[in-house]
Amino acid sequence: MREIFTGLPWWVKWVAVPVIALVVFGSVIATVIGFVIGLLFKVLLFVALVGGLIYVVRKFMSSSTSRSDW
């Protein structure tokens, strides 16, 4: 691979090739990043909903046990 870039200007290696890669694979990269962000959002939403459910159930259970003590 180094033999291919030998003798070429620096801007070809560090500017032109990455830009071409982004143009060619940009939609694939965007799809993967979108999928990962969507998955993280769903995981955080799941954790928040389960945590809220646990909080409500414990609050309800503690209030019902304190009433039965009376």
C-alpha positions, 0 to 999 in steps of 0.5 A: 500500500505504501508503494502506491502513495510513494511520490504523491503529494501530502494532500493526496494522502491526507485530504483527497483519499479521506474525502473520496472515502467519505463520499463513497462510504458516507451513507454506510457510515451514517447508517451505522452511526444512526443505528448505534445512536438509535440503539443507545436511545432505546436502551436509555429509554428502557432503563429509565422506564424500568427505573421509574416502574421500580420507583413507583412500585416501591413507593406504592408498596411502602405506603401500603405497608405503612397503612397496614401497620395502623 
